Amino acid sequence: MEQKQDLLIVKVGGKIVENPTALMRLITDVAAIRQPKVLVHGGGVMATKMAERLGIKTTMVEGRRVTDDDMLDVVTMVYGGLVNKRLVALLQWHKQNAIGLTGADMNIMLSVKRPVRKVDYGWVGDVKKANGKALAQLISSGVMPVIAPLTHDGMGHMLNTNADTMAAATATALSRYYNVTLVYCFEKDGVLMNPDDDDSVIPVLRMSQYDQLKSLGIIKDGMIPKLDNAFATLDNGVREVVITNAANLSDLTKGTHIQL
């Protein structure tokens, strides 16, 4: 049986994407990585700013964006166009043969429109299936996928989809073909024991400790779906998950290493 190659999947949030200094460091560090890689990005901050410029109201419920018809146009333009193509252009400048994709391109990620329960989130997608084979074909031909947080429903509709979830689905789908390390990059050095102390990074976080810290309210808000996704990927074949500062991408001994 042929040995799998190592693959790095980097998920980067909108706060880093909109910061020119942080973004250039990220691009430089990604370009320096010699193994095959995938970049999954957010862009929520820029979408909110663009909506404001266009006079479109942004509605958030528990940190999640309600995506009506007008907001779907905005996120499609910003995520799939402005942010995605800016990243691709910067990577090409650094001699990386990148291609920008949404979930609709090559049918790499199919979603279902989130059902209305307490809240109608509009055109928001929950991932149903990721096409690891299509992505693996691109990667094996020397192409670096740069994936925007947009999927489709197979019936002609684009769907706004959480970037952390897309990174997890991409990692799980590609784990059949590669030894996958998934890195969630954001502006902190890792998962913090004390949210007010940036030096209180938890070096290794296991499921039992996670459940305990969550019940105590130490881990909360947006970190919960990120960690839920991280543990789910380990359950589904991903070799390693690291949550760290984007500035630490060249040294993955830093940050929080997620273990079952």
SULSUL-V933100 format. One line per field, one symbol per residue. psi: psi as a letter, one per 30 degrees, with the letter a starting at -180 (. if undefined). burial: + if it has 16 or more other C-alpha atoms within 10 Angstrom, else -. A space follows every 10 residues. Layout:
# SULSUL-V933100
psi=???
burial=???
This chain:
# SULSUL-V933100
psi=kkkklkkkkk kkleeeefje eeeeeeeeee ffkflklkkk lageeeeeee eeeggkkkkk jhgkkkiaee eeeeeeeeef deeefeeeee eeeghkilkk klffkghfjk lkkkkkcekj fbikkkkekk ieeeeeeeef ggkjkjklhk alggggklkk kkeeeeeeee eeeffffljk kkjjkaflfa kkejffjfgh kjekjleeee eeeeffgeka bffeeeeeee eeeefgfkek kkjlkffgff igflakkkk.
burial=------++++ ++++++++-- --++-++-++ +----+++++ ++++-+++-+ +------+-- ----++++-- ++-+++-+++ +-+++-++++ +----+-+++ ++++--++++ ++++------ +++++++-++ ++--++--+- --++++++++ +++----+++ ++++++++++ ++++++++++ ++++++-+++ ++-------- +++-+----+ --------+- -----++-++ +-++--++++ +++++++++- ---++++++-
